Amino acid sequence: MQGGDKPGQWSAGKLLSAAE
């Protein structure tokens, strides 16, 4: 997963990863 532009998006990705 690539992301670093928006901290909010990164947080969402982390939450999705944890949910998975």
Secondary structure as UniProt FT lines:
FT   HELIX           7..19
//
